């Protein structure tokens, strides 16, 4: 009775037997195979979507980068417009200041803390030049009869003269003008000779004082020599109040120890001359020059109302930058149109 029933059960579950002798469920097998197919199909789709999004982002950034040069050049052109307006106002301010009547510099001494506001104000100074403390700033080139010659600006302290009411109350630094390079070389030779002579005179006077006891005689003679000195004639300077120069990055630094001055530094020159740092600095603009002895040549007034970059130059720069911006922007639009046509 058991064998027929056992045979029927075997025939009933035979389709579920595999060739290897293991059991497998048809429904589970089909489920796993469909899931694997779905996962294998979804992975390439997700990767392709991410790549497409990344390409879109890169294309957007590349579009903006194409317009970046045009935006930069447009900004530079706009900046030149503002610079032109500032330059016009600055030159107009200088012209108005230079047209004002010159004043005595003694009236400016109470306003020493506001010298920046007094720049380009014409002043009159009377005193005597201390030639031994002259400082040469340069090299500075100058065109003479079509020939360019190198030289220096000579800056000398103008010191007060006793018992003269119109004399300056305190020393003033005066830029006397341009001199040839030979002036500086001669000044150095004179300084060396004067230092040697002063040392010789000092040593000889010491020896004479040791040998002789006639000191009263020599003292009376020195007093007579002082009384015989000719009176000092004051020097009148008509100039404009200026401040220190602003050197570019290509100008070397000043070296006061070796007397190398490449640009005007008013506090530094004042220290080297033994003057206070808040000294007034004046540029001589006197037009009455002796043809037989023209040096130093004072500055021309017209140079004070000029600039290395004039307003017309700023206007030319503006047109140049705007033209370049338009050309670069046009090229960017053309490049984008080519890409859209290819697609």
Backbone as numpy.savetxt, mean C-alpha at the origin, in Angstrom:
# Nx Ny Nz CAx CAy CAz Cx Cy Cz
-52.28 -104.79 6.55 -53.11 -103.58 6.55 -52.25 -102.35 6.55
-51.07 -102.45 7.15 -50.20 -101.27 7.28 -49.48 -100.97 6.00
-49.15 -101.98 5.20 -48.35 -101.73 4.00 -49.09 -100.94 2.93
-50.38 -101.21 2.62 -51.07 -100.39 1.63 -51.17 -98.93 2.06
-51.40 -98.71 3.33 -51.50 -97.33 3.83 -50.17 -96.60 3.73
-49.08 -97.31 4.01 -47.73 -96.74 3.93 -47.39 -96.40 2.49
-47.81 -97.25 1.54 -47.55 -96.98 0.12 -48.29 -95.76 -0.36
-49.52 -95.57 0.11 -50.30 -94.40 -0.28 -49.68 -93.13 0.24
-49.19 -93.18 1.47 -48.56 -91.95 2.05 -47.30 -91.57 1.31
-46.53 -92.59 0.85 -45.29 -92.29 0.11 -45.61 -91.66 -1.22
-46.60 -92.19 -1.92 -46.99 -91.64 -3.21 -47.56 -90.24 -3.06
-48.16 -89.94 -1.90 -48.76 -88.62 -1.68 -47.69 -87.55 -1.52
-46.58 -87.89 -0.81 -45.52 -86.88 -0.55 -44.34 -87.02 -1.48
-44.42 -87.79 -2.58 -43.29 -87.99 -3.50 -42.91 -86.72 -4.23
-43.81 -85.89 -4.65 -43.38 -84.65 -5.36 -42.54 -83.72 -4.51
-42.67 -83.90 -3.21 -41.91 -83.00 -2.31 -40.51 -83.47 -2.07
-40.12 -84.63 -2.54 -38.78 -85.16 -2.34 -37.86 -84.68 -3.44
-36.70 -84.30 -3.10 -35.71 -83.87 -4.10 -34.85 -85.03 -4.48
-34.09 -84.87 -5.51 -33.21 -85.92 -5.98 -32.12 -86.25 -4.98
-31.72 -85.32 -4.18 -30.65 -85.55 -3.21 -31.17 -86.18 -1.93
-32.48 -86.32 -1.81 -33.04 -86.96 -0.63 -33.48 -86.00 0.42
-33.38 -84.64 0.19 -33.81 -83.64 1.15 -35.19 -83.15 0.79
-35.86 -82.67 1.78 -37.20 -82.13 1.57 -37.13 -80.66 1.22
-38.02 -80.17 0.39 -38.11 -78.74 0.06 -39.56 -78.37 -0.17
-39.92 -77.18 0.34 -41.29 -76.72 0.23 -41.41 -75.86 -1.02
-42.29 -76.10 -1.93 -42.41 -75.33 -3.18 -42.74 -73.88 -2.94
-43.61 -73.61 -1.98 -44.01 -72.21 -1.76 -42.85 -71.38 -1.23
-42.06 -71.92 -0.31 -40.91 -71.18 0.24 -39.84 -70.97 -0.81
-39.62 -71.92 -1.64 -38.62 -71.81 -2.70 -38.97 -70.69 -3.67
-40.20 -70.63 -4.08 -40.64 -69.57 -5.00 -40.59 -68.20 -4.35
-40.84 -68.13 -3.02 -40.79 -66.86 -2.30 -39.39 -66.29 -2.26
-38.43 -67.16 -1.92 -37.03 -66.71 -1.86 -36.50 -66.29 -3.22
-36.86 -67.03 -4.25 -36.39 -66.69 -5.59 -36.96 -65.35 -6.07
-38.22 -65.08 -5.76 -38.81 -63.80 -6.17 -38.20 -62.64 -5.41
-37.90 -62.81 -4.10 -37.27 -61.74 -3.30 -35.89 -61.42 -3.82
-35.14 -62.48 -4.18 -33.79 -62.25 -4.71 -33.85 -61.51 -6.03
-34.83 -61.86 -6.84 -34.96 -61.18 -8.13 -35.32 -59.72 -7.95
-36.20 -59.44 -6.96 -36.60 -58.06 -6.72 -35.44 -57.23 -6.19
-34.65 -57.85 -5.25 -33.51 -57.12 -4.69 -32.45 -56.85 -5.74
-32.19 -57.85 -6.60 -31.19 -57.65 -7.65 -31.63 -56.62 -8.66
-32.92 -56.49 -8.86 -33.43 -55.50 -9.80 -33.47 -54.10 -9.20
-33.70 -53.99 -7.85 -33.79 -52.68 -7.21 -32.43 -52.03 -6.99
-31.36 -52.80 -6.79 -30.02 -52.24 -6.55 -29.52 -51.42 -7.72
-29.53 -51.90 -8.93 -29.08 -51.06 -10.04 -29.95 -49.83 -10.26
-31.23 -49.94 -9.94 -32.09 -48.77 -10.11 -31.72 -47.67 -9.11
-31.48 -48.05 -7.83 -31.11 -47.06 -6.81 -29.76 -46.44 -7.12
-28.79 -47.24 -7.56 -27.48 -46.70 -7.90 -27.55 -45.75 -9.09
-28.39 -46.12 -10.08 -28.53 -45.25 -11.24 -29.19 -43.93 -10.87
-30.16 -43.99 -9.91 -30.80 -42.76 -9.45 -29.83 -41.84 -8.73
-28.98 -42.41 -7.84 -28.00 -41.60 -7.11 -26.98 -40.97 -8.07
-26.54 -41.71 -9.05 -25.61 -41.17 -10.03 -26.24 -40.03 -10.83
-27.50 -40.21 -11.16 -28.19 -39.16 -11.92 -28.33 -37.89 -11.09
-28.66 -38.04 -9.79 -28.76 -36.88 -8.92 -27.41 -36.17 -8.77
-26.35 -36.98 -8.64 -25.02 -36.39 -8.51 -24.62 -35.63 -9.77
-24.96 -36.18 -10.92 -24.65 -35.50 -12.17 -25.42 -34.19 -12.30
-26.68 -34.21 -11.81 -27.45 -32.98 -11.86 -26.84 -31.89 -10.96
-26.40 -32.30 -9.78 -25.75 -31.33 -8.88 -24.47 -30.76 -9.51
-23.65 -31.64 -10.08 -22.42 -31.18 -10.72 -22.71 -30.24 -11.88
-23.75 -30.56 -12.64 -24.09 -29.69 -13.77 -24.56 -28.32 -13.28
-25.29 -28.30 -12.16 -25.71 -27.01 -11.60 -24.52 -26.19 -11.16
-23.58 -26.81 -10.43 -22.38 -26.08 -9.99 -21.55 -25.59 -11.18
-21.45 -26.43 -12.21 -20.68 -26.01 -13.39 -21.33 -24.82 -14.08
-22.69 -24.78 -14.07 -23.37 -23.63 -14.66 -23.05 -22.35 -13.90
-23.09 -22.42 -12.56 -22.78 -21.23 -11.75 -21.33 -20.82 -11.92
-20.42 -21.78 -12.02 -19.01 -21.44 -12.19 -18.74 -20.75 -13.52
-19.52 -21.06 -14.53 -19.34 -20.39 -15.81 -19.65 -18.89 -15.72
-20.56 -18.51 -14.82 -20.93 -17.10 -14.68 -20.09 -16.37 -13.62
-19.22 -17.09 -12.91 -18.41 -16.46 -11.86 -17.44 -15.41 -12.40
-16.67 -15.67 -13.48 -15.78 -14.62 -14.01 -16.52 -13.36 -14.43
-17.71 -13.52 -15.02 -18.48 -12.34 -15.40 -18.91 -11.52 -14.21
-19.29 -12.21 -13.11 -19.70 -11.49 -11.90 -18.51 -10.76 -11.27
-17.34 -11.39 -11.26 -16.16 -10.75 -10.68 -15.75 -9.51 -11.46
-15.70 -9.62 -12.77 -15.31 -8.46 -13.59 -16.35 -7.34 -13.50
-17.61 -7.70 -13.35 -18.65 -6.67 -13.18 -18.45 -5.95 -11.84
-18.09 -6.70 -10.79 -17.83 -6.08 -9.50 -16.63 -5.15 -9.54
-15.59 -5.55 -10.27 -14.41 -4.68 -10.39 -14.74 -3.40 -11.14
-15.56 -3.50 -12.16 -15.97 -2.29 -12.88 -16.78 -1.35 -12.00
-17.66 -1.91 -11.18 -18.45 -1.07 -10.26 -17.55 -0.42 -9.22
-16.55 -1.16 -8.74 -15.61 -0.61 -7.76 -14.83 0.57 -8.35
-14.49 0.51 -9.63 -13.79 1.61 -10.28 -14.65 2.87 -10.35
-15.96 2.70 -10.43 -16.86 3.87 -10.43 -16.77 4.60 -9.09
-16.80 3.84 -7.99 -16.68 4.46 -6.67 -15.31 5.11 -6.48
-14.26 4.45 -6.97 -12.91 5.00 -6.86 -12.79 6.30 -7.65
-13.44 6.37 -8.78 -13.41 7.59 -9.59 -14.06 8.75 -8.84
-15.19 8.49 -8.20 -15.86 9.54 -7.45 -15.01 10.01 -6.26
-14.37 9.07 -5.57 -13.49 9.45 -4.47 -12.31 10.28 -4.96
-11.76 9.93 -6.10 -10.62 10.68 -6.63 -11.05 12.09 -7.04
-12.22 12.24 -7.60 -12.71 13.58 -7.97 -12.86 14.45 -6.73
-13.43 13.90 -5.67 -13.60 14.67 -4.43 -12.25 15.03 -3.81
-11.29 14.10 -3.85 -9.98 14.37 -3.27 -9.25 15.48 -4.01
-9.24 15.43 -5.34 -8.56 16.47 -6.12 -9.26 17.82 -5.99
-10.58 17.80 -5.89 -11.31 19.05 -5.69 -10.98 19.66 -4.33
-10.83 18.82 -3.32 -10.44 19.30 -1.99 -9.04 19.93 -2.02
-8.12 19.31 -2.73 -6.76 19.86 -2.82 -6.76 21.21 -3.54
-7.49 21.31 -4.62 -7.52 22.56 -5.37 -8.10 23.70 -4.52
-9.16 23.42 -3.79 -9.73 24.46 -2.93 -8.76 24.88 -1.84
-8.03 23.94 -1.25 -7.06 24.27 -0.21 -5.91 25.12 -0.76
-5.44 24.76 -1.95 -4.31 25.48 -2.52 -4.69 26.89 -2.99
-5.97 27.13 -3.24 -6.40 28.47 -3.64 -6.56 29.42 -2.44
-6.52 28.88 -1.24 -6.66 29.72 -0.06 -5.37 30.51 0.19
-5.51 31.67 0.82 -4.35 32.51 1.12 -3.45 31.82 2.15
-2.12 31.91 1.98 -1.21 31.29 2.97 -1.29 32.00 4.32
-1.12 31.23 5.38 -1.15 31.76 6.74 0.20 31.52 7.39
0.48 32.28 8.44 1.71 32.08 9.19 1.64 30.76 9.94
2.71 30.01 9.86 2.69 28.67 10.46 2.60 28.72 11.97
2.96 29.86 12.57 2.86 29.95 14.03 1.42 29.86 14.51
0.48 30.20 13.64 -0.93 30.10 14.03 -1.43 28.67 14.03
-0.64 27.73 13.46 -1.05 26.33 13.40 -0.50 25.50 14.55
0.45 26.03 15.30 1.08 25.22 16.33 0.11 24.78 17.42
-0.89 25.57 17.82 -1.84 25.03 18.80 -2.69 23.88 18.26
-2.68 23.68 16.91 -3.51 22.64 16.31 -2.67 21.46 15.82
-1.58 21.17 16.52 -0.68 20.12 16.06 -1.33 18.75 16.10
-2.34 18.56 16.96 -3.00 17.27 17.02 -3.98 17.05 15.88
-4.18 18.09 15.04 -5.11 17.99 13.91 -4.40 18.30 12.60
-3.17 17.87 12.49 -2.40 18.18 11.27 -2.96 17.46 10.05
-3.60 16.32 10.26 -4.18 15.61 9.12 -5.29 16.44 8.46
-5.99 17.24 9.27 -7.04 18.10 8.72 -6.48 19.33 8.03
-5.20 19.65 8.28 -4.59 20.84 7.70 -3.73 20.51 6.47
-3.80 19.29 6.01 -2.97 18.91 4.86 -3.37 19.72 3.63
-2.35 20.10 2.85 -2.48 20.92 1.65 -2.89 22.36 1.96
-2.72 22.77 3.21 -2.92 24.17 3.57 -1.64 24.93 3.34
-1.70 26.06 2.63 -0.51 26.85 2.35 -0.11 27.66 3.58
1.21 27.65 3.87 1.72 28.33 5.06 2.98 29.10 4.68
3.33 30.05 5.55 4.56 30.85 5.42 5.44 30.57 6.63
6.69 30.22 6.38 7.64 29.92 7.45 8.87 30.80 7.29
9.38 31.30 8.41 10.62 32.08 8.42 11.55 31.50 9.47
12.80 31.33 9.07 13.79 30.77 9.97 15.11 30.60 9.24
15.93 29.71 9.75 17.21 29.43 9.11 17.36 27.92 9.01
17.89 27.47 7.89 18.06 26.04 7.65 19.27 25.51 8.41
19.09 24.38 9.07 20.19 23.66 9.72 20.71 22.64 8.72
21.67 23.06 7.89 22.15 22.24 6.79 22.78 20.93 7.26
23.37 20.93 8.45 24.06 19.73 8.93 23.09 18.58 9.19
21.83 18.88 9.38 20.84 17.84 9.68 19.96 17.50 8.48
20.43 17.83 7.29 19.64 17.54 6.08 19.58 16.03 5.85
18.45 15.58 5.35 18.22 14.16 5.06 17.77 14.05 3.61
18.32 13.07 2.90 18.04 12.89 1.48 17.15 11.66 1.31
16.00 11.86 0.67 15.02 10.80 0.45 15.01 10.46 -1.04
15.22 9.20 -1.34 15.22 8.82 -2.75 15.67 7.39 -2.94
15.97 7.05 -4.18 16.10 7.93 -5.35 14.75 8.35 -5.95
14.75 9.58 -6.48 13.58 10.13 -7.18 14.05 10.66 -8.53
13.36 10.25 -9.57 13.73 10.66 -10.93 13.00 11.94 -11.30
13.64 12.70 -12.20 13.08 13.94 -12.69 13.53 14.14 -14.12
12.60 14.59 -14.97 12.91 14.83 -16.37 13.36 16.28 -16.55
14.59 16.45 -17.01 15.16 17.78 -17.24 15.55 17.88 -18.70
14.86 18.76 -19.44 15.10 18.96 -20.88 15.00 17.65 -21.65
14.03 16.82 -21.27 13.82 15.56 -21.96 14.73 14.45 -21.50
15.62 14.71 -20.55 16.56 13.70 -20.05 16.18 13.36 -18.61
15.99 12.07 -18.33 15.63 11.63 -16.99 16.89 11.48 -16.15
16.88 12.12 -14.99 18.03 12.09 -14.08 17.56 11.69 -12.69
18.35 10.84 -12.05 18.03 10.40 -10.70 18.56 11.40 -9.68
17.82 11.54 -8.61 18.22 12.46 -7.55 17.52 12.13 -6.26
17.39 13.13 -5.40 16.79 12.94 -4.08 15.99 14.18 -3.71
15.07 13.99 -2.77 14.45 15.12 -2.08 15.28 15.43 -0.84
15.61 16.70 -0.66 16.39 17.09 0.51 15.43 17.72 1.52
15.42 17.16 2.73 14.57 17.62 3.82 15.46 18.17 4.92
15.26 19.45 5.25 16.13 20.16 6.19 15.28 20.81 7.28
15.70 20.73 8.54 14.94 21.44 9.59 15.10 22.95 9.46
14.01 23.67 9.57 13.99 25.13 9.61 13.85 25.53 11.08
14.90 26.09 11.65 14.95 26.36 13.09 14.66 27.84 13.35
14.19 28.16 14.56 13.88 29.57 14.87 15.13 30.44 14.94
14.92 31.74 14.75 15.98 32.75 14.88 15.63 33.63 16.07
16.54 33.77 17.03 16.22 34.59 18.21 15.99 36.05 17.84
15.13 36.69 18.61 14.85 38.13 18.51 14.20 38.52 17.19
13.58 37.57 16.51 12.83 37.87 15.28 11.40 37.39 15.49
10.45 38.30 15.56 9.07 37.89 15.90 8.41 37.01 14.84
8.75 37.22 13.58 8.11 36.44 12.51 8.72 35.05 12.35
9.76 34.76 13.09 10.41 33.46 12.96 9.52 32.36 13.54
9.76 31.14 13.07 8.97 30.01 13.58 9.23 29.83 15.07
8.22 29.41 15.79 8.35 29.22 17.22 9.07 27.93 17.58
8.94 26.95 16.75 9.62 25.66 16.96 10.08 25.15 15.60
11.05 24.22 15.56 11.58 23.74 14.27 10.50 23.10 13.40
10.71 23.24 12.10 9.79 22.70 11.09 10.61 21.93 10.06
10.14 20.74 9.68 10.79 19.98 8.62 10.30 20.49 7.27
11.25 20.88 6.42 10.91 21.45 5.12 11.51 20.59 4.02
10.65 20.13 3.12 11.11 19.45 1.91 11.43 20.54 0.90
12.72 20.82 0.75 13.15 21.95 -0.08 13.05 21.65 -1.56
12.91 20.39 -1.95 12.75 20.06 -3.35 13.74 19.01 -3.82
13.87 18.92 -5.13 14.68 17.89 -5.77 16.10 18.40 -6.01
17.08 17.53 -5.75 18.48 17.85 -6.02 19.11 16.66 -6.73
20.16 16.88 -7.53 20.83 15.76 -8.20 21.51 14.84 -7.18
21.88 13.68 -7.67 22.53 12.70 -6.81 23.87 13.20 -6.31
24.53 14.07 -7.07 25.84 14.59 -6.66 25.75 15.41 -5.38
24.56 15.99 -5.11 24.40 16.78 -3.88 24.59 15.91 -2.65
24.03 14.74 -2.67 24.16 13.85 -1.51 25.61 13.41 -1.33
26.29 13.13 -2.44 27.70 12.72 -2.34 28.56 13.85 -1.78
28.31 15.09 -2.25 29.07 16.22 -1.71 28.76 16.45 -0.24
27.51 16.28 0.14 27.13 16.48 1.54 27.83 15.46 2.43
27.96 14.23 1.97 28.66 13.22 2.76 30.14 13.56 2.90
30.75 14.06 1.80 32.16 14.45 1.88 32.36 15.62 2.84
31.47 16.61 2.78 31.57 17.76 3.67 31.41 17.35 5.12
30.50 16.41 5.39 30.30 15.94 6.76 31.55 15.24 7.28
32.19 14.44 6.44 33.41 13.77 6.87 34.53 14.77 7.13
34.68 15.75 6.24 35.72 16.75 6.44 35.47 17.61 7.68
34.20 17.99 7.89 33.89 18.82 9.06 34.09 18.05 10.35
33.77 16.75 10.34 34.00 15.95 11.55 35.48 15.80 11.83
36.29 15.63 10.77 37.73 15.54 10.97 38.31 16.86 11.45
37.85 17.98 10.87 38.35 19.28 11.30 37.95 19.60 12.73
36.72 19.24 13.09 36.28 19.51 14.46 37.07 18.70 15.45
37.41 17.45 15.11 38.22 16.65 16.02 39.64 17.21 16.11
40.22 17.69 14.98 41.55 18.29 15.02 41.56 19.57 15.85
40.52 20.38 15.67 40.45 21.63 16.44 40.31 21.35 17.92
39.51 20.35 18.25 39.33 20.02 19.66 40.62 19.53 20.29
41.36 18.68 19.58 42.63 18.18 20.12 43.66 19.29 20.24
43.74 20.16 19.24 44.72 21.26 19.30 44.38 22.24 20.41
43.08 22.50 20.62 42.70 23.41 21.69 43.03 22.83 23.05
42.90 21.52 23.18 43.26 20.89 24.45 44.76 20.99 24.69
45.54 20.78 23.62 47.01 20.89 23.77 47.42 22.31 24.11
46.81 23.29 23.47 47.16 24.68 23.75 46.79 25.08 25.17
45.65 24.58 25.62 45.24 24.91 26.97 46.16 24.30 28.00
46.73 23.13 27.66 47.67 22.52 28.58 49.02 23.22 28.57
49.44 23.74 27.43 50.75 24.38 27.32 50.74 25.81 27.85
49.65 26.50 27.65 49.63 27.92 27.99 48.63 28.17 29.11
48.88 29.20 29.87 47.98 29.58 30.96 47.25 30.88 30.64
47.33 31.28 29.37 46.66 32.52 28.96 45.21 32.23 28.58
44.48 31.57 29.44 43.11 31.20 29.12 42.19 32.41 29.08
42.52 33.44 29.87 41.69 34.64 29.86 41.79 35.36 28.51
42.97 35.35 27.96 43.17 36.00 26.67 42.34 35.29 25.60
42.39 33.97 25.59 41.65 33.21 24.59 40.13 33.33 24.77
39.70 33.40 26.02 38.27 33.56 26.25 37.78 34.91 25.75
38.58 35.99 25.98 38.18 37.30 25.47 38.16 37.32 23.96
39.14 36.61 23.37 39.19 36.56 21.91 37.97 35.82 21.35
37.55 34.75 22.02 36.37 34.00 21.56 35.12 34.87 21.66
35.02 35.67 22.73 33.87 36.55 22.85 33.85 37.60 21.74
35.02 38.12 21.39 35.10 39.11 20.31 34.69 38.49 18.98
35.09 37.21 18.76 34.72 36.54 17.52 33.21 36.34 17.43
32.60 36.02 18.58 31.15 35.87 18.58 30.44 37.17 18.25
31.01 38.28 18.76 30.39 39.57 18.51 30.56 40.01 17.07
31.64 39.52 16.43 31.91 39.91 15.05 31.12 39.11 14.03
30.35 38.10 14.48 29.59 37.28 13.55 28.49 38.12 12.89
28.34 37.96 11.56 27.35 38.73 10.82 25.95 38.30 11.23
24.98 39.20 11.20 23.61 38.84 11.58 23.01 37.84 10.59
22.17 36.97 11.12 21.55 35.91 10.32 20.35 36.48 9.59
20.31 36.27 8.29 19.16 36.69 7.49 18.16 35.54 7.43
16.92 35.80 7.79 15.93 34.70 7.78 15.58 34.25 6.37
15.26 33.01 6.25 14.82 32.40 4.99 13.32 32.21 5.04
12.64 32.71 4.03 11.18 32.58 3.97 10.81 31.43 3.06
9.96 30.57 3.56 9.50 29.39 2.82 7.99 29.47 2.69
7.50 29.33 1.47 6.06 29.23 1.20 5.80 27.79 0.76
5.07 27.07 1.58 4.84 25.66 1.27 3.47 25.20 1.70
3.27 23.90 1.63 1.99 23.29 2.01 2.27 22.24 3.09
1.34 22.12 4.00 1.45 21.12 5.07 1.16 19.74 4.47
2.05 18.81 4.75 1.88 17.43 4.27 2.09 16.46 5.41
1.78 15.19 5.15 1.98 14.12 6.11 2.93 13.08 5.52
3.13 12.00 6.24 4.04 10.95 5.78 3.51 10.28 4.52
4.43 9.79 3.70 4.05 9.05 2.50 3.63 7.63 2.87
2.79 7.05 2.04 2.37 5.66 2.20 3.05 4.82 1.13
4.14 4.15 1.46 4.88 3.41 0.43 4.15 2.15 0.00
4.43 1.73 -1.20 3.87 0.48 -1.70 4.71 -0.69 -1.17
4.26 -1.89 -1.49 4.96 -3.08 -1.00 6.32 -3.26 -1.69
6.54 -2.56 -2.79 7.80 -2.69 -3.52 8.87 -1.73 -3.02
8.52 -0.77 -2.15 9.48 0.20 -1.64 10.17 -0.40 -0.42
11.51 -0.40 -0.36 12.19 -0.96 0.81 11.94 -0.13 2.06
12.22 -0.73 3.19 12.06 -0.03 4.47 13.22 0.94 4.68
12.95 2.03 5.37 13.99 3.01 5.68 15.01 2.43 6.66
16.23 2.88 6.51 17.32 2.44 7.40 18.02 3.69 7.93
17.53 4.23 9.04 18.12 5.48 9.56 19.59 5.33 9.95
20.02 4.14 10.36 21.42 3.97 10.79 22.40 4.21 9.66
22.03 3.79 8.45 22.90 4.01 7.30 22.46 5.20 6.45
21.55 6.01 6.98 21.05 7.20 6.29 20.43 6.86 4.94
19.69 5.75 4.90 18.98 5.34 3.70 17.49 5.59 3.91
16.97 6.59 3.20 15.57 6.96 3.29 14.93 6.81 1.92
13.99 5.88 1.81 13.35 5.60 0.53 11.99 6.27 0.41
11.39 6.66 1.50 10.11 7.37 1.49 10.06 8.29 2.70
9.16 9.25 2.65 9.06 10.27 3.69 8.30 9.69 4.88
9.00 9.52 5.99 8.42 9.09 7.26 8.69 10.22 8.26
7.69 11.06 8.48 7.89 12.28 9.27 8.37 11.96 10.69
7.74 11.05 11.44 8.27 10.75 12.79 9.68 10.20 12.77
9.99 9.33 11.79 11.34 8.76 11.72 12.39 9.81 11.38
12.09 10.69 10.42 13.03 11.75 10.06 13.20 12.73 11.22
12.11 13.00 11.93 12.20 13.89 13.09 13.11 13.31 14.17
13.00 12.02 14.43 13.89 11.39 15.41 15.34 11.45 14.96
15.58 11.20 13.66 16.96 11.24 13.16 17.54 12.64 13.23
16.68 13.67 13.14 17.15 15.05 13.19 17.16 15.62 14.60
16.78 14.82 15.59 16.75 15.30 16.96 15.57 16.21 17.25
14.45 16.01 16.55 13.25 16.84 16.72 12.12 15.99 17.27
11.10 16.59 17.86 9.95 15.81 18.33 9.19 15.18 17.18
8.53 14.06 17.44 7.86 13.31 16.39 6.64 14.04 15.82
6.05 14.94 16.61 4.86 15.66 16.14 5.22 16.96 15.42
6.42 17.02 14.83 6.86 18.21 14.12 6.03 18.39 12.85
5.86 19.62 12.42 5.12 19.92 11.21 6.04 19.72 10.00
5.49 19.06 8.98 6.25 18.79 7.75 5.64 19.61 6.62
6.49 20.38 5.94 6.04 21.32 4.89 6.83 21.04 3.62
6.13 21.08 2.48 6.78 20.96 1.17 6.85 22.34 0.52
8.04 22.74 0.15 8.26 24.05 -0.46 7.67 24.06 -1.87
6.87 25.10 -2.16 6.28 25.26 -3.50 6.59 26.64 -4.05
7.66 27.26 -3.55 8.02 28.61 -4.01 8.44 28.55 -5.48
7.81 29.36 -6.30 8.08 29.34 -7.74 9.21 30.28 -8.14
9.69 31.11 -7.23 10.78 32.03 -7.54 12.11 31.30 -7.38
12.60 30.74 -8.48 13.83 29.96 -8.48 14.91 30.74 -9.21
16.09 30.79 -8.62 17.22 31.47 -9.25 17.76 30.60 -10.39
17.75 31.06 -11.63 18.23 30.21 -12.73 19.71 29.84 -12.59
20.52 30.73 -12.01 21.94 30.42 -11.86 22.19 29.36 -10.79
21.31 29.28 -9.81 21.45 28.28 -8.75 20.07 27.69 -8.48
19.60 26.79 -9.37 18.21 26.33 -9.26 17.97 25.31 -8.16
19.03 24.64 -7.72 18.83 23.54 -6.77 18.84 24.06 -5.34
17.97 23.48 -4.51 16.94 22.48 -4.78 15.76 23.06 -5.57
15.18 22.22 -6.43 14.03 22.63 -7.24 12.75 22.32 -6.45
12.00 23.35 -6.04 10.76 23.08 -5.27 9.74 22.32 -6.10
8.80 21.75 -5.40 7.73 21.01 -6.08 6.82 21.95 -6.85
6.36 21.47 -7.99 5.39 22.23 -8.79 4.01 22.09 -8.16
3.29 23.21 -8.10 1.95 23.17 -7.49 1.02 22.25 -8.27
1.22 22.17 -9.57 0.34 21.34 -10.40 0.47 19.86 -10.05
1.65 19.44 -9.58 1.82 18.03 -9.21 0.99 17.66 -7.98
0.66 18.66 -7.15 -0.13 18.38 -5.97 -1.60 18.14 -6.31
-2.03 18.62 -7.47 -3.42 18.42 -7.90 -3.53 17.30 -8.92
-2.53 16.46 -8.96 -2.54 15.30 -9.86 -2.38 14.04 -9.03
-2.69 12.93 -9.69 -2.55 11.63 -9.06 -2.01 10.65 -10.08
-1.43 9.57 -9.57 -0.92 8.55 -10.49 -2.03 7.93 -11.32
-3.24 7.88 -10.76 -4.43 7.39 -11.48 -5.48 8.49 -11.42
-5.73 9.13 -12.53 -6.68 10.22 -12.59 -8.11 9.68 -12.79
-9.13 10.55 -12.57 -10.52 10.07 -12.76 -10.79 9.52 -14.15
-10.19 10.09 -15.18 -10.39 9.57 -16.53 -9.85 8.15 -16.65
-8.75 7.86 -15.97 -8.20 6.51 -15.98 -9.16 5.52 -15.32
-9.78 5.94 -14.22 -10.77 5.07 -13.57 -11.95 4.80 -14.50
-12.35 5.80 -15.27 -13.45 5.60 -16.22 -13.05 4.60 -17.30
-11.83 4.70 -17.78 -11.35 3.73 -18.79 -11.31 2.32 -18.20
-10.86 2.20 -16.95 -10.85 0.89 -16.31 -12.27 0.33 -16.16
-13.22 1.20 -15.85 -14.61 0.76 -15.71 -15.14 0.18 -17.02
-14.90 0.90 -18.12 -15.36 0.40 -19.42 -14.67 -0.91 -19.78
-13.41 -1.03 -19.44 -12.68 -2.26 -19.74 -13.26 -3.45 -18.98
-13.48 -3.27 -17.67 -14.01 -4.37 -16.85 -15.43 -4.75 -17.28
-16.26 -3.75 -17.58 -17.63 -4.05 -18.02 -17.63 -4.77 -19.36
-16.77 -4.37 -20.27 -16.68 -5.05 -21.56 -16.24 -6.50 -21.39
-15.26 -6.70 -20.51 -14.80 -8.06 -20.25 -15.89 -8.90 -19.59
-16.66 -8.27 -18.69 -17.77 -9.00 -18.05 -18.82 -9.41 -19.07
-19.16 -8.51 -19.99 -20.14 -8.84 -21.02 -19.65 -9.97 -21.93
-18.37 -9.92 -22.29 -17.83 -10.95 -23.17 -17.82 -12.32 -22.50
-17.41 -12.36 -21.23 -17.34 -13.63 -20.51 -18.75 -14.20 -20.28
-19.69 -13.33 -19.95 -21.07 -13.79 -19.74 -21.68 -14.31 -21.04
-21.41 -13.66 -22.15 -21.90 -14.13 -23.45 -21.32 -15.50 -23.77
-20.05 -15.72 -23.49 -19.43 -17.03 -23.73 -20.05 -18.10 -22.85
-20.42 -17.74 -21.60 -21.05 -18.71 -20.71 -22.42 -19.11 -21.25
-23.24 -18.16 -21.70 -24.55 -18.48 -22.28 -24.40 -19.35 -23.53
-23.43 -19.03 -24.32 -23.20 -19.82 -25.54 -22.81 -21.26 -25.21
-22.00 -21.42 -24.19 -21.59 -22.77 -23.78 -22.79 -23.57 -23.26
-23.65 -22.94 -22.47 -24.83 -23.64 -21.96 -25.79 -23.99 -23.09
-25.92 -23.14 -24.08 -26.81 -23.42 -25.20 -26.30 -24.61 -26.01
-24.99 -24.76 -26.14 -24.42 -25.91 -26.84 -24.72 -27.20 -26.11
-24.67 -27.15 -24.77 -24.97 -28.37 -24.00 -26.42 -28.78 -24.14
-27.34 -27.81 -24.13 -28.76 -28.15 -24.28 -29.07 -28.69 -25.67
-28.39 -28.19 -26.68 -28.60 -28.69 -28.05 -28.11 -30.12 -28.18
-27.01 -30.46 -27.52 -26.51 -31.84 -27.59 -27.49 -32.81 -26.97
-28.16 -32.38 -25.88 -29.12 -33.25 -25.24 -30.36 -33.44 -26.12
